[in-house]
Amino acid sequence: MAQLNDNPTHPDAIERSSRWLSKAGLRPTRQRVSLAALLIGDGKDRHVTAETLYAASCGTGERVSLATVYNTLRAFCDAGLMQEVMVDGTKSYFDTRVDDHPHFFWEDEGRLTDAPHGSIEISRLPEAPAGSEISKVDVVIRLRRL
């Protein structure tokens, strides 16, 4: 996982973030642009929790509540800019890379990273129940150090 952008106020980071929001039809408010600049301002993909994004935002001096961070992450996901990855019933990570790809979850660090995409093969899935369809398959491979 890349660290959050350490220069979110750089004009290039602000411009990239504003374009990212606009392409998804989201109004580029000050708080959205500020959070987006931390996430994608340098063009790198990231996995964050609401809490880590909130802490990073506080470190920049931006006045934003944790509830606003959660709501903003939800808006980014709903707009297709991010995807939510559930590690267990109590922990969500938000991924700026939105294509289908597997993840490693490092249990001892509480950290989510991308796993190599070409190294996993799912040859068969169960049929979806009547009246439904499979919309997505999330693969999270849990790891612990020896």
C-alpha positions as CSV (number, residue, x, y, z in Angstrom):
1,M,0.0,0.0,0.0
2,A,1.4,3.4,-0.9
3,Q,1.4,5.9,1.9
4,L,-1.0,8.7,1.5
5,N,0.2,11.6,-0.7
6,D,2.5,13.6,1.4
7,N,2.0,16.8,-0.6
8,P,-1.8,17.1,-1.1
9,T,-1.7,20.9,-1.4
10,H,0.6,20.8,-4.5
11,P,-1.3,22.4,-7.5
12,D,-0.8,19.2,-9.5
13,A,-2.4,17.2,-6.7
14,I,-5.4,19.6,-6.5
15,E,-5.8,19.6,-10.3
16,R,-5.7,15.8,-10.6
17,S,-8.2,15.5,-7.7
18,S,-10.6,18.0,-9.2
19,R,-10.5,16.2,-12.5
20,W,-11.0,12.8,-10.8
21,L,-14.1,14.1,-9.0
22,S,-15.5,15.9,-12.1
23,K,-15.2,12.8,-14.4
24,A,-17.5,10.9,-11.9
25,G,-20.0,13.8,-11.8
26,L,-19.1,14.7,-8.2
27,R,-19.0,18.4,-7.3
28,P,-15.4,19.2,-6.3
29,T,-16.1,20.7,-2.8
30,R,-13.1,21.9,-0.7
31,Q,-13.3,18.8,1.5
32,R,-13.7,16.3,-1.3
33,V,-10.8,17.8,-3.2
34,S,-8.7,17.8,0.0
35,L,-9.5,14.1,0.7
36,A,-9.1,13.2,-3.0
37,A,-5.7,14.9,-3.1
38,L,-4.5,12.7,-0.2
39,L,-5.8,9.6,-2.0
40,I,-4.8,10.1,-5.7
41,G,-3.0,13.5,-5.8
42,D,0.3,11.8,-6.8
43,G,-1.4,9.3,-9.1
44,K,-0.6,6.2,-7.0
45,D,-3.2,3.6,-6.0
46,R,-4.0,3.3,-2.3
47,H,-5.9,1.2,0.3
48,V,-7.2,3.2,3.2
49,T,-9.5,3.0,6.1
50,A,-11.7,5.9,7.0
51,E,-9.6,6.3,10.2
52,T,-6.3,6.5,8.3
53,L,-7.7,9.0,5.8
54,Y,-9.1,11.1,8.7
55,A,-5.8,11.1,10.5
56,A,-3.9,12.1,7.4
57,S,-6.4,14.9,6.7
58,C,-6.0,16.2,10.3
59,G,-2.2,16.2,9.7
60,T,-2.7,18.7,6.8
61,G,-4.7,21.1,8.9
62,E,-8.0,20.4,7.0
63,R,-11.0,20.6,9.3
64,V,-13.1,17.6,8.5
65,S,-15.0,15.2,10.8
66,L,-14.7,11.4,10.8
67,A,-18.3,11.3,9.7
68,T,-17.5,13.5,6.7
69,V,-14.7,11.2,5.8
70,Y,-17.0,8.1,5.9
71,N,-19.6,10.0,3.9
72,T,-17.1,11.1,1.3
73,L,-15.6,7.6,0.9
74,R,-19.1,6.3,0.4
75,A,-19.8,9.0,-2.3
76,F,-16.5,8.1,-4.0
77,C,-17.5,4.4,-4.0
78,D,-21.0,5.1,-5.2
79,A,-19.5,7.2,-8.1
80,G,-17.3,4.4,-9.1
81,L,-14.0,6.1,-8.1
82,M,-13.2,3.6,-5.4
83,Q,-14.2,0.2,-4.2
84,E,-14.8,-1.0,-0.7
85,V,-13.1,-4.2,0.4
86,M,-14.5,-5.9,3.5
87,V,-11.8,-7.8,5.4
88,D,-14.1,-9.0,8.1
89,G,-17.5,-7.9,9.4
90,T,-16.0,-4.9,11.2
91,K,-13.2,-3.6,9.0
92,S,-13.6,-1.9,5.6
93,Y,-10.8,-0.7,3.4
94,F,-11.3,1.6,0.4
95,D,-9.2,1.0,-2.7
96,T,-8.6,3.6,-5.4
97,R,-7.9,0.8,-7.9
98,V,-11.3,-0.2,-9.2
99,D,-10.6,-3.0,-11.6
100,D,-11.2,-6.6,-10.4
101,H,-8.1,-7.8,-8.6
102,P,-7.3,-9.9,-5.5
103,H,-5.9,-8.6,-2.2
104,F,-3.5,-9.7,0.5
105,F,-4.6,-8.8,4.0
106,W,-1.6,-8.8,6.4
107,E,-3.2,-9.9,9.7
108,D,-0.4,-8.9,11.9
109,E,-0.2,-5.3,10.5
110,G,-3.9,-4.8,9.6
111,R,-2.8,-3.8,6.1
112,L,-4.4,-4.5,2.7
113,T,-2.2,-4.7,-0.4
114,D,-2.8,-5.8,-4.0
115,A,-2.0,-9.4,-4.8
116,P,-0.7,-10.4,-8.2
117,H,-3.7,-10.5,-10.6
118,G,-2.4,-13.2,-13.0
119,S,-1.6,-15.7,-10.3
120,I,-5.2,-16.6,-9.3
121,E,-7.7,-18.6,-11.2
122,I,-11.3,-19.2,-10.3
123,S,-12.5,-21.9,-12.6
124,R,-16.1,-22.3,-11.3
125,L,-18.6,-20.4,-9.1
126,P,-21.9,-21.7,-7.7
127,E,-25.0,-20.7,-9.6
128,A,-26.7,-17.6,-8.2
129,P,-30.1,-18.2,-6.6
130,A,-33.1,-17.7,-8.7
131,G,-33.9,-14.0,-9.4
132,S,-30.3,-12.9,-8.7
133,E,-26.9,-12.6,-10.5
134,I,-23.3,-12.6,-9.3
135,S,-22.2,-9.0,-9.5
136,K,-18.6,-9.3,-8.2
137,V,-16.3,-11.8,-6.5
138,D,-13.9,-10.4,-3.9
139,V,-10.8,-12.4,-3.1
140,V,-8.9,-11.5,0.1
141,I,-6.0,-13.8,1.0
142,R,-5.2,-13.5,4.6
143,L,-1.5,-13.7,5.5
144,R,0.5,-13.8,8.7
145,R,4.2,-13.7,9.2
146,L,6.1,-16.8,10.3
